[in-house]
Amino acid sequence: MSWNGNDNNKDPWGREAPPEIDDVIKKAKETINSIFGGGGSSEDGSGGFSKKNFTTALVILVLGYVTFGIYQVEEAERSVVLRLGKFQEIKGPGLRWNPPIVDSWEIVDVVRVRPHRHDALMLTKDENIVDVTVSVQYQIADPMKYVLDIRDADASLAQATESALRHVVGGSIMDDALTTGRELIAQEVRGRLQNYLDRYSTGLEVLIVNIEDSSPPNQVQEAFDDVIKAREDEVRARNEAETYANGLVPEARGQAQRMLQDAEAYKEQVISEAQGDAARFSLLLAEYQKAPDVTRNRLYLESIQGVMSNSTKVMVDVEGGNNILYLPLDKIAQSARGVEQLNIPETSNNSTSIRDLTNQVIEEIRRRNRQEERR
């Protein structure tokens, strides 16, 4: 078809005209015939797209379709199957098949523990800044939620970790975040992080949260080291004081217990002696009532004997004289130890030597008194 004497292949504006529909169909048939072994026209039946070639092509397409739908699911994996974009099922380990194009699937590892590490400067409750490094270990607990309910569950976990950590550290003081409260902070972060992930429907489960490091900023590190050293000195002094107290208090308690026992023993002794004296007095009273004079003399002699037996000095009344002889037996006993100087015969013991010495002295005094009487 011409356009006012112009070239048939161009439109009135000089552009290339689109090909005719018949030409397009004809070229497509020739291409198919060349693929399946036909070189001639399909009108004369000498070749082209025959029934046999069509069956072969169909079998090849079916085999290819079936082959593309076979896949392997490992022991630690799960397959999330979608049919026409809608969730169908979750398949476990094994050799699986789903129709391609109609079904789509995504294989997820539900056993592997995945790590995540986060490091940031955070403001504490007492308006101090700390540098906290936290590590999170998690795994996929619900493959369907992990694949369908959220676009990027791992990125959501990273954001939720920072949010939970800032919330917990912001409610703690600096000393707890740096020293004794790190374990408690880690437990609270784990609970809050799991709550966030459940609310976001990520299908993730938090296994472990560790505070790997927490330190003050570099600008105040020296001052903080001084504070830590002072705190360690305080703890050491407290431990030494407790050690001293633990050693002193039991000893004092032991002494107090011993004094109590001594007092109880003395009490029992006094009571027993008093009871014995009372019983002895009762017996003496009975004897005294039977023979007053004899009992009185006996008591007097026993009393004198008890007093004199504890004395080291002896007063001797010389018979027939007015003088009383004083014998310092303690001094005589000390002198009796020098046997050679006093020329006193050796005896078996000190008591015998003192007795003999006393007898000699008394005999000498009597001899001198008789001589004076003769004069």
ZIZIVEN-V530327 format. One record per helix or strand. SS is the DSSP state (h for helix, s for strand). FROM is the first residue (numbers start at 0). TO is the last residue. If there is no record, write none. Layout:
[[SS:FROM:TO] [SS:FROM:TO]]
//
This chain:
[[s:9:9] [s:15:15] [h:20:34] [h:50:67] [s:69:72] [s:76:82] [s:85:90] [s:93:96] [s:102:108] [s:113:122] [s:128:139] [h:142:148] [h:152:169] [h:173:177] [h:181:199] [s:203:215] [h:217:289] [h:291:308] [s:312:316] [s:323:327] [h:328:335] [h:338:341] [h:349:373]]
//
